[in-house]
Amino acid sequence: MTEYVKTFTCKNCNAPTSGRGHLCHPNSNHPGADKEAFECEFCKKKDIDARHTCPEMLDSIEYVCKKCGRLAVYDSLLCEPELIG
């Protein structure tokens, strides 16, 4: 389960997001970003990069952002998610 530490407004889509923010935000070190390491639910690696991608995660990617083209496992991580299908 993801713990939401801080909430801020995404500069791309104005939606409230978690402390790690949307993956499609252009700067992963933007103000308000959670700097604490999180554990990847797929490979269990601790990382501070919200854009961490591992081979175990690739089979679970289901969404693409219509705005910037980034891929994600969860629609809530993208500004304009579209189901890949």
HTML snippet that shows the backbone in 3Dmol.js (N, CA, C, O; Angstrom):
<script src="https://3Dmol.org/build/3Dmol-min.js"></script>
<div id="view" style="width:600px;height:400px;position:relative"></div>
<script>
const pdb = `
ATOM      1  N   MET A   1       0.837  -1.181   0.000  1.00  0.00           N
ATOM      2  CA  MET A   1       0.000   0.000   0.000  1.00  0.00           C
ATOM      3  C   MET A   1       0.881   1.244   0.000  1.00  0.00           C
ATOM      4  O   MET A   1       1.860   1.309   0.743  1.00  0.00           O
ATOM      5  N   THR A   2       0.543   2.223  -0.822  1.00  0.00           N
ATOM      6  CA  THR A   2       1.301   3.453  -0.933  1.00  0.00           C
ATOM      7  C   THR A   2       0.903   4.409   0.176  1.00  0.00           C
ATOM      8  O   THR A   2      -0.284   4.638   0.409  1.00  0.00           O
ATOM      9  N   GLU A   3       1.899   4.973   0.867  1.00  0.00           N
ATOM     10  CA  GLU A   3       1.626   5.986   1.863  1.00  0.00           C
ATOM     11  C   GLU A   3       1.818   7.350   1.221  1.00  0.00           C
ATOM     12  O   GLU A   3       2.866   7.618   0.635  1.00  0.00           O
ATOM     13  N   TYR A   4       0.811   8.217   1.328  1.00  0.00           N
ATOM     14  CA  TYR A   4       0.906   9.557   0.786  1.00  0.00           C
ATOM     15  C   TYR A   4       1.403  10.490   1.878  1.00  0.00           C
ATOM     16  O   TYR A   4       0.685  10.781   2.835  1.00  0.00           O
ATOM     17  N   VAL A   5       2.645  10.959   1.728  1.00  0.00           N
ATOM     18  CA  VAL A   5       3.284  11.766   2.747  1.00  0.00           C
ATOM     19  C   VAL A   5       2.885  13.226   2.612  1.00  0.00           C
ATOM     20  O   VAL A   5       2.508  13.851   3.603  1.00  0.00           O
ATOM     21  N   LYS A   6       2.958  13.776   1.426  1.00  0.00           N
ATOM     22  CA  LYS A   6       2.619  15.173   1.171  1.00  0.00           C
ATOM     23  C   LYS A   6       1.713  15.233  -0.046  1.00  0.00           C
ATOM     24  O   LYS A   6       1.719  14.331  -0.884  1.00  0.00           O
ATOM     25  N   THR A   7       0.948  16.286  -0.132  1.00  0.00           N
ATOM     26  CA  THR A   7       0.097  16.477  -1.299  1.00  0.00           C
ATOM     27  C   THR A   7       0.421  17.838  -1.894  1.00  0.00           C
ATOM     28  O   THR A   7       0.625  18.807  -1.162  1.00  0.00           O
ATOM     29  N   PHE A   8       0.469  17.914  -3.218  1.00  0.00           N
ATOM     30  CA  PHE A   8       0.674  19.178  -3.895  1.00  0.00           C
ATOM     31  C   PHE A   8      -0.084  19.139  -5.212  1.00  0.00           C
ATOM     32  O   PHE A   8      -0.631  18.102  -5.589  1.00  0.00           O
ATOM     33  N   THR A   9      -0.119  20.251  -5.902  1.00  0.00           N
ATOM     34  CA  THR A   9      -0.828  20.336  -7.169  1.00  0.00           C
ATOM     35  C   THR A   9       0.164  20.152  -8.310  1.00  0.00           C
ATOM     36  O   THR A   9       1.194  20.824  -8.361  1.00  0.00           O
ATOM     37  N   CYS A  10      -0.155  19.230  -9.231  1.00  0.00           N
ATOM     38  CA  CYS A  10       0.702  18.992 -10.391  1.00  0.00           C
ATOM     39  C   CYS A  10       0.714  20.228 -11.281  1.00  0.00           C
ATOM     40  O   CYS A  10      -0.343  20.769 -11.606  1.00  0.00           O
ATOM     41  N   LYS A  11       1.901  20.678 -11.677  1.00  0.00           N
ATOM     42  CA  LYS A  11       2.019  21.854 -12.540  1.00  0.00           C
ATOM     43  C   LYS A  11       1.564  21.576 -13.969  1.00  0.00           C
ATOM     44  O   LYS A  11       1.281  22.511 -14.718  1.00  0.00           O
ATOM     45  N   ASN A  12       1.489  20.296 -14.360  1.00  0.00           N
ATOM     46  CA  ASN A  12       1.048  19.957 -15.714  1.00  0.00           C
ATOM     47  C   ASN A  12      -0.466  19.938 -15.850  1.00  0.00           C
ATOM     48  O   ASN A  12      -1.011  20.440 -16.833  1.00  0.00           O
ATOM     49  N   CYS A  13      -1.164  19.345 -14.844  1.00  0.00           N
ATOM     50  CA  CYS A  13      -2.612  19.151 -15.002  1.00  0.00           C
ATOM     51  C   CYS A  13      -3.439  19.740 -13.864  1.00  0.00           C
ATOM     52  O   CYS A  13      -4.666  19.648 -13.887  1.00  0.00           O
ATOM     53  N   ASN A  14      -2.788  20.343 -12.866  1.00  0.00           N
ATOM     54  CA  ASN A  14      -3.446  20.955 -11.717  1.00  0.00           C
ATOM     55  C   ASN A  14      -4.186  19.968 -10.819  1.00  0.00           C
ATOM     56  O   ASN A  14      -4.984  20.389  -9.981  1.00  0.00           O
ATOM     57  N   ALA A  15      -3.945  18.682 -10.971  1.00  0.00           N
ATOM     58  CA  ALA A  15      -4.586  17.681 -10.121  1.00  0.00           C
ATOM     59  C   ALA A  15      -3.791  17.525  -8.835  1.00  0.00           C
ATOM     60  O   ALA A  15      -2.565  17.634  -8.856  1.00  0.00           O
ATOM     61  N   PRO A  16      -4.468  17.271  -7.702  1.00  0.00           N
ATOM     62  CA  PRO A  16      -3.725  16.971  -6.475  1.00  0.00           C
ATOM     63  C   PRO A  16      -3.022  15.629  -6.641  1.00  0.00           C
ATOM     64  O   PRO A  16      -3.607  14.683  -7.169  1.00  0.00           O
ATOM     65  N   THR A  17      -1.786  15.542  -6.200  1.00  0.00           N
ATOM     66  CA  THR A  17      -1.004  14.316  -6.363  1.00  0.00           C
ATOM     67  C   THR A  17      -0.321  13.957  -5.055  1.00  0.00           C
ATOM     68  O   THR A  17      -0.315  14.745  -4.109  1.00  0.00           O
ATOM     69  N   SER A  18       0.251  12.764  -5.009  1.00  0.00           N
ATOM     70  CA  SER A  18       0.963  12.319  -3.815  1.00  0.00           C
ATOM     71  C   SER A  18       2.258  13.101  -3.669  1.00  0.00           C
ATOM     72  O   SER A  18       2.604  13.917  -4.523  1.00  0.00           O
ATOM     73  N   GLY A  19       2.955  12.849  -2.599  1.00  0.00           N
ATOM     74  CA  GLY A  19       4.236  13.501  -2.369  1.00  0.00           C
ATOM     75  C   GLY A  19       5.243  13.219  -3.459  1.00  0.00           C
ATOM     76  O   GLY A  19       6.121  14.046  -3.707  1.00  0.00           O
ATOM     77  N   ARG A  20       5.145  12.061  -4.127  1.00  0.00           N
ATOM     78  CA  ARG A  20       6.054  11.741  -5.230  1.00  0.00           C
ATOM     79  C   ARG A  20       5.574  12.346  -6.529  1.00  0.00           C
ATOM     80  O   ARG A  20       6.351  12.462  -7.477  1.00  0.00           O
ATOM     81  N   GLY A  21       4.319  12.734  -6.597  1.00  0.00           N
ATOM     82  CA  GLY A  21       3.805  13.404  -7.781  1.00  0.00           C
ATOM     83  C   GLY A  21       3.561  12.487  -8.963  1.00  0.00           C
ATOM     84  O   GLY A  21       3.688  11.266  -8.877  1.00  0.00           O
ATOM     85  N   HIS A  22       3.209  13.120 -10.065  1.00  0.00           N
ATOM     86  CA  HIS A  22       2.988  12.393 -11.305  1.00  0.00           C
ATOM     87  C   HIS A  22       4.324  12.078 -11.961  1.00  0.00           C
ATOM     88  O   HIS A  22       5.281  12.839 -11.822  1.00  0.00           O
ATOM     89  N   LEU A  23       4.393  10.971 -12.666  1.00  0.00           N
ATOM     90  CA  LEU A  23       5.614  10.612 -13.392  1.00  0.00           C
ATOM     91  C   LEU A  23       5.845  11.530 -14.571  1.00  0.00           C
ATOM     92  O   LEU A  23       6.978  11.657 -15.036  1.00  0.00           O
ATOM     93  N   CYS A  24       4.796  12.178 -15.071  1.00  0.00           N
ATOM     94  CA  CYS A  24       4.968  13.010 -16.261  1.00  0.00           C
ATOM     95  C   CYS A  24       5.393  14.438 -15.915  1.00  0.00           C
ATOM     96  O   CYS A  24       5.589  15.253 -16.817  1.00  0.00           O
ATOM     97  N   HIS A  25       5.536  14.749 -14.646  1.00  0.00           N
ATOM     98  CA  HIS A  25       6.064  16.058 -14.281  1.00  0.00           C
ATOM     99  C   HIS A  25       7.483  16.136 -14.835  1.00  0.00           C
ATOM    100  O   HIS A  25       8.241  15.178 -14.688  1.00  0.00           O
ATOM    101  N   PRO A  26       7.868  17.248 -15.470  1.00  0.00           N
ATOM    102  CA  PRO A  26       9.170  17.314 -16.147  1.00  0.00           C
ATOM    103  C   PRO A  26      10.383  17.213 -15.241  1.00  0.00           C
ATOM    104  O   PRO A  26      11.465  16.877 -15.723  1.00  0.00           O
ATOM    105  N   ASN A  27      10.255  17.488 -13.954  1.00  0.00           N
ATOM    106  CA  ASN A  27      11.411  17.484 -13.059  1.00  0.00           C
ATOM    107  C   ASN A  27      11.109  16.622 -11.853  1.00  0.00           C
ATOM    108  O   ASN A  27      10.223  16.949 -11.063  1.00  0.00           O
ATOM    109  N   SER A  28      11.836  15.518 -11.699  1.00  0.00           N
ATOM    110  CA  SER A  28      11.567  14.615 -10.584  1.00  0.00           C
ATOM    111  C   SER A  28      11.982  15.198  -9.239  1.00  0.00           C
ATOM    112  O   SER A  28      11.611  14.657  -8.197  1.00  0.00           O
ATOM    113  N   ASN A  29      12.740  16.285  -9.238  1.00  0.00           N
ATOM    114  CA  ASN A  29      13.157  16.929  -7.989  1.00  0.00           C
ATOM    115  C   ASN A  29      12.397  18.232  -7.753  1.00  0.00           C
ATOM    116  O   ASN A  29      12.940  19.166  -7.162  1.00  0.00           O
ATOM    117  N   HIS A  30      11.153  18.301  -8.207  1.00  0.00           N
ATOM    118  CA  HIS A  30      10.353  19.508  -8.063  1.00  0.00           C
ATOM    119  C   HIS A  30      10.004  19.777  -6.598  1.00  0.00           C
ATOM    120  O   HIS A  30      10.008  18.852  -5.786  1.00  0.00           O
ATOM    121  N   PRO A  31       9.701  21.040  -6.249  1.00  0.00           N
ATOM    122  CA  PRO A  31       9.337  21.365  -4.866  1.00  0.00           C
ATOM    123  C   PRO A  31       8.120  20.545  -4.431  1.00  0.00           C
ATOM    124  O   PRO A  31       7.177  20.363  -5.201  1.00  0.00           O
ATOM    125  N   GLY A  32       8.151  20.068  -3.225  1.00  0.00           N
ATOM    126  CA  GLY A  32       7.042  19.269  -2.709  1.00  0.00           C
ATOM    127  C   GLY A  32       7.237  17.785  -2.906  1.00  0.00           C
ATOM    128  O   GLY A  32       6.456  16.989  -2.385  1.00  0.00           O
ATOM    129  N   ALA A  33       8.258  17.392  -3.644  1.00  0.00           N
ATOM    130  CA  ALA A  33       8.486  15.966  -3.890  1.00  0.00           C
ATOM    131  C   ALA A  33       9.027  15.301  -2.627  1.00  0.00           C
ATOM    132  O   ALA A  33       9.836  15.878  -1.900  1.00  0.00           O
ATOM    133  N   ASP A  34       8.580  14.116  -2.390  1.00  0.00           N
ATOM    134  CA  ASP A  34       9.039  13.348  -1.229  1.00  0.00           C
ATOM    135  C   ASP A  34      10.454  12.862  -1.506  1.00  0.00           C
ATOM    136  O   ASP A  34      10.674  12.116  -2.461  1.00  0.00           O
ATOM    137  N   LYS A  35      11.410  13.270  -0.690  1.00  0.00           N
ATOM    138  CA  LYS A  35      12.808  12.899  -0.896  1.00  0.00           C
ATOM    139  C   LYS A  35      13.175  11.593  -0.199  1.00  0.00           C
ATOM    140  O   LYS A  35      14.288  11.097  -0.368  1.00  0.00           O
ATOM    141  N   GLU A  36      12.260  11.035   0.576  1.00  0.00           N
ATOM    142  CA  GLU A  36      12.550   9.799   1.281  1.00  0.00           C
ATOM    143  C   GLU A  36      12.478   8.615   0.327  1.00  0.00           C
ATOM    144  O   GLU A  36      11.680   8.606  -0.610  1.00  0.00           O
ATOM    145  N   ALA A  37      13.309   7.629   0.572  1.00  0.00           N
ATOM    146  CA  ALA A  37      13.314   6.421  -0.253  1.00  0.00           C
ATOM    147  C   ALA A  37      12.022   5.647  -0.052  1.00  0.00           C
ATOM    148  O   ALA A  37      11.481   5.598   1.053  1.00  0.00           O
ATOM    149  N   PHE A  38      11.534   5.045  -1.123  1.00  0.00           N
ATOM    150  CA  PHE A  38      10.369   4.183  -1.049  1.00  0.00           C
ATOM    151  C   PHE A  38      10.779   2.815  -1.554  1.00  0.00           C
ATOM    152  O   PHE A  38      11.770   2.685  -2.273  1.00  0.00           O
ATOM    153  N   GLU A  39      10.028   1.800  -1.184  1.00  0.00           N
ATOM    154  CA  GLU A  39      10.330   0.444  -1.624  1.00  0.00           C
ATOM    155  C   GLU A  39       9.475   0.106  -2.838  1.00  0.00           C
ATOM    156  O   GLU A  39       8.249   0.207  -2.790  1.00  0.00           O
ATOM    157  N   CYS A  40      10.124  -0.293  -3.922  1.00  0.00           N
ATOM    158  CA  CYS A  40       9.409  -0.706  -5.131  1.00  0.00           C
ATOM    159  C   CYS A  40       8.582  -1.946  -4.812  1.00  0.00           C
ATOM    160  O   CYS A  40       9.102  -2.921  -4.270  1.00  0.00           O
ATOM    161  N   GLU A  41       7.300  -1.908  -5.147  1.00  0.00           N
ATOM    162  CA  GLU A  41       6.431  -3.052  -4.853  1.00  0.00           C
ATOM    163  C   GLU A  41       6.724  -4.257  -5.739  1.00  0.00           C
ATOM    164  O   GLU A  41       6.243  -5.356  -5.461  1.00  0.00           O
ATOM    165  N   PHE A  42       7.504  -4.069  -6.798  1.00  0.00           N
ATOM    166  CA  PHE A  42       7.808  -5.156  -7.729  1.00  0.00           C
ATOM    167  C   PHE A  42       9.145  -5.826  -7.433  1.00  0.00           C
ATOM    168  O   PHE A  42       9.215  -7.053  -7.368  1.00  0.00           O
ATOM    169  N   CYS A  43      10.221  -5.031  -7.249  1.00  0.00           N
ATOM    170  CA  CYS A  43      11.546  -5.619  -7.030  1.00  0.00           C
ATOM    171  C   CYS A  43      12.046  -5.440  -5.600  1.00  0.00           C
ATOM    172  O   CYS A  43      13.086  -5.986  -5.233  1.00  0.00           O
ATOM    173  N   LYS A  44      11.312  -4.680  -4.795  1.00  0.00           N
ATOM    174  CA  LYS A  44      11.634  -4.433  -3.375  1.00  0.00           C
ATOM    175  C   LYS A  44      12.870  -3.565  -3.163  1.00  0.00           C
ATOM    176  O   LYS A  44      13.342  -3.435  -2.034  1.00  0.00           O
ATOM    177  N   LYS A  45      13.406  -2.962  -4.239  1.00  0.00           N
ATOM    178  CA  LYS A  45      14.545  -2.066  -4.117  1.00  0.00           C
ATOM    179  C   LYS A  45      14.088  -0.748  -3.485  1.00  0.00           C
ATOM    180  O   LYS A  45      12.993  -0.264  -3.772  1.00  0.00           O
ATOM    181  N   LYS A  46      14.931  -0.173  -2.626  1.00  0.00           N
ATOM    182  CA  LYS A  46      14.656   1.152  -2.057  1.00  0.00           C
ATOM    183  C   LYS A  46      15.233   2.185  -3.012  1.00  0.00           C
ATOM    184  O   LYS A  46      16.378   2.065  -3.448  1.00  0.00           O
ATOM    185  N   ASP A  47      14.428   3.215  -3.342  1.00  0.00           N
ATOM    186  CA  ASP A  47      14.842   4.209  -4.319  1.00  0.00           C
ATOM    187  C   ASP A  47      14.173   5.536  -3.988  1.00  0.00           C
ATOM    188  O   ASP A  47      13.088   5.548  -3.406  1.00  0.00           O
ATOM    189  N   ILE A  48      14.807   6.664  -4.352  1.00  0.00           N
ATOM    190  CA  ILE A  48      14.178   7.960  -4.159  1.00  0.00           C
ATOM    191  C   ILE A  48      13.596   8.493  -5.471  1.00  0.00           C
ATOM    192  O   ILE A  48      12.884   9.498  -5.468  1.00  0.00           O
ATOM    193  N   ASP A  49      13.890   7.832  -6.584  1.00  0.00           N
ATOM    194  CA  ASP A  49      13.420   8.276  -7.896  1.00  0.00           C
ATOM    195  C   ASP A  49      12.019   7.739  -8.161  1.00  0.00           C
ATOM    196  O   ASP A  49      11.832   6.528  -8.272  1.00  0.00           O
ATOM    197  N   ALA A  50      11.033   8.630  -8.264  1.00  0.00           N
ATOM    198  CA  ALA A  50       9.655   8.231  -8.531  1.00  0.00           C
ATOM    199  C   ALA A  50       9.521   7.556  -9.888  1.00  0.00           C
ATOM    200  O   ALA A  50       8.535   6.868 -10.148  1.00  0.00           O
ATOM    201  N   ARG A  51      10.517   7.753 -10.759  1.00  0.00           N
ATOM    202  CA  ARG A  51      10.468   7.157 -12.098  1.00  0.00           C
ATOM    203  C   ARG A  51      11.212   5.833 -12.168  1.00  0.00           C
ATOM    204  O   ARG A  51      11.490   5.336 -13.260  1.00  0.00           O
ATOM    205  N   HIS A  52      11.536   5.259 -11.023  1.00  0.00           N
ATOM    206  CA  HIS A  52      12.204   3.950 -10.971  1.00  0.00           C
ATOM    207  C   HIS A  52      11.426   2.934 -11.812  1.00  0.00           C
ATOM    208  O   HIS A  52      10.210   2.800 -11.675  1.00  0.00           O
ATOM    209  N   THR A  53      12.138   2.232 -12.672  1.00  0.00           N
ATOM    210  CA  THR A  53      11.543   1.164 -13.479  1.00  0.00           C
ATOM    211  C   THR A  53      12.455  -0.042 -13.390  1.00  0.00           C
ATOM    212  O   THR A  53      13.677   0.077 -13.487  1.00  0.00           O
ATOM    213  N   CYS A  54      11.848  -1.207 -13.205  1.00  0.00           N
ATOM    214  CA  CYS A  54      12.619  -2.437 -13.097  1.00  0.00           C
ATOM    215  C   CYS A  54      11.998  -3.490 -14.028  1.00  0.00           C
ATOM    216  O   CYS A  54      10.836  -3.365 -14.416  1.00  0.00           O
ATOM    217  N   PRO A  55      12.756  -4.507 -14.380  1.00  0.00           N
ATOM    218  CA  PRO A  55      12.219  -5.543 -15.280  1.00  0.00           C
ATOM    219  C   PRO A  55      10.929  -6.175 -14.763  1.00  0.00           C
ATOM    220  O   PRO A  55      10.045  -6.514 -15.549  1.00  0.00           O
ATOM    221  N   GLU A  56      10.818  -6.336 -13.444  1.00  0.00           N
ATOM    222  CA  GLU A  56       9.619  -6.938 -12.863  1.00  0.00           C
ATOM    223  C   GLU A  56       8.380  -6.066 -13.086  1.00  0.00           C
ATOM    224  O   GLU A  56       7.262  -6.578 -13.148  1.00  0.00           O
ATOM    225  N   MET A  57       8.576  -4.770 -13.205  1.00  0.00           N
ATOM    226  CA  MET A  57       7.477  -3.824 -13.379  1.00  0.00           C
ATOM    227  C   MET A  57       6.947  -3.800 -14.811  1.00  0.00           C
ATOM    228  O   MET A  57       5.770  -3.512 -15.026  1.00  0.00           O
ATOM    229  N   LEU A  58       7.791  -4.095 -15.783  1.00  0.00           N
ATOM    230  CA  LEU A  58       7.436  -3.920 -17.194  1.00  0.00           C
ATOM    231  C   LEU A  58       6.194  -4.699 -17.621  1.00  0.00           C
ATOM    232  O   LEU A  58       5.417  -4.204 -18.437  1.00  0.00           O
ATOM    233  N   ASP A  59       5.990  -5.892 -17.095  1.00  0.00           N
ATOM    234  CA  ASP A  59       4.813  -6.681 -17.464  1.00  0.00           C
ATOM    235  C   ASP A  59       3.528  -6.099 -16.908  1.00  0.00           C
ATOM    236  O   ASP A  59       2.442  -6.461 -17.360  1.00  0.00           O
ATOM    237  N   SER A  60       3.629  -5.197 -15.927  1.00  0.00           N
ATOM    238  CA  SER A  60       2.450  -4.625 -15.284  1.00  0.00           C
ATOM    239  C   SER A  60       2.063  -3.256 -15.824  1.00  0.00           C
ATOM    240  O   SER A  60       1.029  -2.717 -15.430  1.00  0.00           O
ATOM    241  N   ILE A  61       2.862  -2.681 -16.710  1.00  0.00           N
ATOM    242  CA  ILE A  61       2.559  -1.351 -17.242  1.00  0.00           C
ATOM    243  C   ILE A  61       1.287  -1.417 -18.086  1.00  0.00           C
ATOM    244  O   ILE A  61       1.181  -2.209 -19.023  1.00  0.00           O
ATOM    245  N   GLU A  62       0.323  -0.562 -17.727  1.00  0.00           N
ATOM    246  CA  GLU A  62      -0.975  -0.574 -18.400  1.00  0.00           C
ATOM    247  C   GLU A  62      -1.399   0.770 -18.971  1.00  0.00           C
ATOM    248  O   GLU A  62      -2.367   0.838 -19.728  1.00  0.00           O
ATOM    249  N   TYR A  63      -0.683   1.857 -18.616  1.00  0.00           N
ATOM    250  CA  TYR A  63      -1.125   3.191 -19.014  1.00  0.00           C
ATOM    251  C   TYR A  63      -0.018   3.981 -19.688  1.00  0.00           C
ATOM    252  O   TYR A  63       1.165   3.791 -19.406  1.00  0.00           O
ATOM    253  N   VAL A  64      -0.428   4.874 -20.588  1.00  0.00           N
ATOM    254  CA  VAL A  64       0.468   5.817 -21.233  1.00  0.00           C
ATOM    255  C   VAL A  64      -0.159   7.203 -21.048  1.00  0.00           C
ATOM    256  O   VAL A  64      -1.380   7.350 -21.098  1.00  0.00           O
ATOM    257  N   CYS A  65       0.678   8.207 -20.836  1.00  0.00           N
ATOM    258  CA  CYS A  65       0.178   9.568 -20.702  1.00  0.00           C
ATOM    259  C   CYS A  65      -0.018  10.146 -22.099  1.00  0.00           C
ATOM    260  O   CYS A  65       0.913  10.163 -22.903  1.00  0.00           O
ATOM    261  N   LYS A  66      -1.224  10.619 -22.385  1.00  0.00           N
ATOM    262  CA  LYS A  66      -1.509  11.222 -23.691  1.00  0.00           C
ATOM    263  C   LYS A  66      -0.783  12.546 -23.859  1.00  0.00           C
ATOM    264  O   LYS A  66      -0.622  13.024 -24.982  1.00  0.00           O
ATOM    265  N   LYS A  67      -0.344  13.144 -22.760  1.00  0.00           N
ATOM    266  CA  LYS A  67       0.312  14.445 -22.809  1.00  0.00           C
ATOM    267  C   LYS A  67       1.815  14.334 -23.071  1.00  0.00           C
ATOM    268  O   LYS A  67       2.360  15.088 -23.876  1.00  0.00           O
ATOM    269  N   CYS A  68       2.497  13.380 -22.385  1.00  0.00           N
ATOM    270  CA  CYS A  68       3.959  13.333 -22.509  1.00  0.00           C
ATOM    271  C   CYS A  68       4.498  11.978 -22.963  1.00  0.00           C
ATOM    272  O   CYS A  68       5.683  11.872 -23.281  1.00  0.00           O
ATOM    273  N   GLY A  69       3.654  10.933 -23.001  1.00  0.00           N
ATOM    274  CA  GLY A  69       4.092   9.630 -23.491  1.00  0.00           C
ATOM    275  C   GLY A  69       4.733   8.723 -22.457  1.00  0.00           C
ATOM    276  O   GLY A  69       5.135   7.609 -22.793  1.00  0.00           O
ATOM    277  N   ARG A  70       4.842   9.161 -21.213  1.00  0.00           N
ATOM    278  CA  ARG A  70       5.419   8.295 -20.175  1.00  0.00           C
ATOM    279  C   ARG A  70       4.497   7.117 -19.899  1.00  0.00           C
ATOM    280  O   ARG A  70       3.281   7.212 -20.062  1.00  0.00           O
ATOM    281  N   LEU A  71       5.094   6.004 -19.479  1.00  0.00           N
ATOM    282  CA  LEU A  71       4.351   4.786 -19.166  1.00  0.00           C
ATOM    283  C   LEU A  71       4.239   4.629 -17.655  1.00  0.00           C
ATOM    284  O   LEU A  71       5.119   5.069 -16.915  1.00  0.00           O
ATOM    285  N   ALA A  72       3.142   3.994 -17.191  1.00  0.00           N
ATOM    286  CA  ALA A  72       2.966   3.782 -15.757  1.00  0.00           C
ATOM    287  C   ALA A  72       2.109   2.558 -15.492  1.00  0.00           C
ATOM    288  O   ALA A  72       1.350   2.111 -16.352  1.00  0.00           O
ATOM    289  N   VAL A  73       2.243   2.027 -14.295  1.00  0.00           N
ATOM    290  CA  VAL A  73       1.454   0.895 -13.852  1.00  0.00           C
ATOM    291  C   VAL A  73       0.064   1.367 -13.433  1.00  0.00           C
ATOM    292  O   VAL A  73      -0.927   0.678 -13.672  1.00  0.00           O
ATOM    293  N   TYR A  74      -0.008   2.555 -12.801  1.00  0.00           N
ATOM    294  CA  TYR A  74      -1.274   3.083 -12.287  1.00  0.00           C
ATOM    295  C   TYR A  74      -1.652   4.372 -13.003  1.00  0.00           C
ATOM    296  O   TYR A  74      -0.791   5.211 -13.270  1.00  0.00           O
ATOM    297  N   ASP A  75      -2.927   4.533 -13.312  1.00  0.00           N
ATOM    298  CA  ASP A  75      -3.392   5.738 -13.999  1.00  0.00           C
ATOM    299  C   ASP A  75      -3.188   6.996 -13.158  1.00  0.00           C
ATOM    300  O   ASP A  75      -3.012   8.081 -13.712  1.00  0.00           O
ATOM    301  N   SER A  76      -3.207   6.872 -11.839  1.00  0.00           N
ATOM    302  CA  SER A  76      -3.066   8.029 -10.965  1.00  0.00           C
ATOM    303  C   SER A  76      -1.675   8.661 -11.027  1.00  0.00           C
ATOM    304  O   SER A  76      -1.471   9.755 -10.501  1.00  0.00           O
ATOM    305  N   LEU A  77      -0.723   7.985 -11.662  1.00  0.00           N
ATOM    306  CA  LEU A  77       0.633   8.509 -11.766  1.00  0.00           C
ATOM    307  C   LEU A  77       0.846   9.374 -13.009  1.00  0.00           C
ATOM    308  O   LEU A  77       1.935   9.913 -13.204  1.00  0.00           O
ATOM    309  N   LEU A  78      -0.178   9.510 -13.847  1.00  0.00           N
ATOM    310  CA  LEU A  78      -0.063  10.269 -15.091  1.00  0.00           C
ATOM    311  C   LEU A  78      -1.097  11.382 -15.151  1.00  0.00           C
ATOM    312  O   LEU A  78      -2.175  11.262 -14.568  1.00  0.00           O
ATOM    313  N   CYS A  79      -0.773  12.472 -15.857  1.00  0.00           N
ATOM    314  CA  CYS A  79      -1.694  13.607 -15.985  1.00  0.00           C
ATOM    315  C   CYS A  79      -2.887  13.259 -16.881  1.00  0.00           C
ATOM    316  O   CYS A  79      -4.030  13.568 -16.546  1.00  0.00           O
ATOM    317  N   GLU A  80      -2.616  12.622 -18.007  1.00  0.00           N
ATOM    318  CA  GLU A  80      -3.687  12.259 -18.946  1.00  0.00           C
ATOM    319  C   GLU A  80      -3.537  10.787 -19.329  1.00  0.00           C
ATOM    320  O   GLU A  80      -3.108  10.465 -20.437  1.00  0.00           O
ATOM    321  N   PRO A  81      -3.896   9.893 -18.396  1.00  0.00           N
ATOM    322  CA  PRO A  81      -3.685   8.452 -18.644  1.00  0.00           C
ATOM    323  C   PRO A  81      -4.624   7.883 -19.690  1.00  0.00           C
ATOM    324  O   PRO A  81      -5.792   8.260 -19.776  1.00  0.00           O
ATOM    325  N   GLU A  82      -4.088   6.969 -20.480  1.00  0.00           N
ATOM    326  CA  GLU A  82      -4.873   6.223 -21.456  1.00  0.00           C
ATOM    327  C   GLU A  82      -4.469   4.754 -21.336  1.00  0.00           C
ATOM    328  O   GLU A  82      -3.282   4.428 -21.308  1.00  0.00           O
ATOM    329  N   LEU A  83      -5.447   3.892 -21.266  1.00  0.00           N
ATOM    330  CA  LEU A  83      -5.183   2.467 -21.141  1.00  0.00           C
ATOM    331  C   LEU A  83      -4.521   1.950 -22.405  1.00  0.00           C
ATOM    332  O   LEU A  83      -4.992   2.214 -23.511  1.00  0.00           O
ATOM    333  N   ILE A  84      -3.425   1.212 -22.244  1.00  0.00           N
ATOM    334  CA  ILE A  84      -2.748   0.603 -23.390  1.00  0.00           C
ATOM    335  C   ILE A  84      -3.518  -0.659 -23.745  1.00  0.00           C
ATOM    336  O   ILE A  84      -3.779  -1.500 -22.885  1.00  0.00           O
ATOM    337  N   GLY A  85      -3.867  -0.783 -24.979  1.00  0.00           N
ATOM    338  CA  GLY A  85      -4.630  -1.987 -25.300  1.00  0.00           C
ATOM    339  C   GLY A  85      -4.653  -2.353 -26.675  1.00  0.00           C
ATOM    340  O   GLY A  85      -5.272  -3.354 -27.037  1.00  0.00           O
TER     341      GLY A  85
END
`;
const viewer = $3Dmol.createViewer("view");
viewer.addModel(pdb, "pdb");
viewer.setStyle({}, {cartoon: {color: "spectrum"}});
viewer.zoomTo();
viewer.render();
</script>
